Amino acid sequence: MRIRPYEKRDAKALTSLIRALANYEKLTPPSPAAAKRLIADIGRRIRVMMAEVDGTCVGYAIYLFTYSSFLARPTLYLEDLFVLPEHRRSGIGRRFFVELRREARRERCGRLEWIVLDWNTPAHRFYRKLGAKPLDDWVTYRMLLDA
């Protein structure tokens, strides 16, 4: 098993894994046009790591950088972390976080942040085991914009 940077040859595997995440989260998967935009944004707006087992992609992490005005440092923001169910509990998630922390340090980030669906109890347990803490006093807002 290894965690490695996304490569162009991973486009089909990545979109398949994103559809699997959408299914897990009971969400509508990206349209073909959205998937195409996502692939085009890799390296420009987002970065991607892939988890590979025996040459097959079984998970991914999409991340980007925001900025903390109070720390005066960037924040590594984890947009998605997903591992196929049959490969969970094998250390892949932990390995993703080792690599994400390494990347955050390389970019001189002050913190690493992400959001988790409230019903995703297994994820909450996993993140707490890593030493992450939920932010109880912050509420996420969203404003949708026209395409």
N, C-alpha and C positions, 0 to 999 in steps of 0.2 A: 504494500500500500504506500502511496506517496501523494503528497500535496504539491501541486506545481502550478505555475502561471498558465492561464488560458492561452491556447494556440488557435490559430484560424481554423484548423482541422476539427476543433471541438464544437463548432457552431451547432451542428445537428444534435449532438449529445447535450449541449447546454440547453437548447430550446426544449428538448424532451424532458430534462430534469426540471425545468421551470414549469412545464405542464404538470408534472408529477407533484410539485409543490402546490400548485393551484388546486389540484384535486384533493390533496391532503387538507388544505385550508378552506375547502369548499368555496373557492373563488372561480371566477371566469378566467380561463387562461388567456395569455396575450394573443391578439389577432396575428395573422401572418405579417401584416404591416408593422405592428408593434414589435414583433420578434425581430424583424429586419432592422428596425431603428435601434433596438437594444444591441444587436451584434455590431452595428456601425458605431455605436457609442463606446465600445470597449477600447480602452486606451486613450480616449478623448475625455469622456466624462465619468466613466466608471472603470474599475479594475475588477478582474475576476481571477479566482483561484479554483482549480479543479482537483477533486479527489479521484484517484485512479487505483483500481485494484485489478491486478493481472491484465493490464492494458485496457480496461473498460472504465469509463467515467461513471462514478457512482454518487457523486456529490459535487456541490459548488458553493462558493461564497462570492457575493457581489458586494463591493465596498467602494466608498468614495470619501472625500475629505471635506469637512466643514471647518468652521473656525470658531474658537472660543475667545471672545473679546476679554474675558476676565482672566484667563490663563495666558493670553497672548500667544497661543499655540494652536496648531490644527488639531482636529479631532478626527479619528478614523471612525466613520459611520458605516456600520454593517447593515446593508440593505436586506440581504437574504443569506441565510445559511441553511442548506438542505442536504440531507444524506438519505438515499433510498432506504426505506424501512428495513429491508433485509440486510443492510450493512450497518445499521445502528448498533450501538453498544460494542463496537469493535475498536474504539479509539480514534475514529476519523474526526469526530467533532472536536475532541481535545487537540488533535494535531492541527486542525484548522486554526484554533485559537493560538497555538504556539506560533504558527506562521503569521497570523494577523497581528499579534503582539510584536513580533519581529519587524514586520512592515511598519507598524505604528512608531516603534522606536527609531527605525531608519529615517522616517519622515519627521522625527522630533515632535510627535504628537503628545498632547497632555493627557488624553484619555481615549477610550474606545467606547462607543455607544451603539445601542440597537434597541428595537422595540420587539415585544413578544405579544402575541394574541393572549388575552386573559384566560382563555380555556385551555391553552397548550401546557398543561401541567407537566408533562415530561420535559419540555424545554425549560420551564421554570426551575425544576429540580436540577437539571444539568447545569444551567448557568450559575445557580447558587453553589453547586459543588466546585465550580471554577473560581469562586470568590466574588462573583458579580453581585451587585445589590440593586434591587428595584428602586426607582425614584418615586416614592409615594406622593410627593407634593407637586408633581408636574403632570399636566394633562396634554395629550397630543391633540392638536387641531388640524383640520385639513380643509383646504379650499380648492375645489376642482376648477380648472381653467379650460376654456374651449381649446380644442386642438388647433 
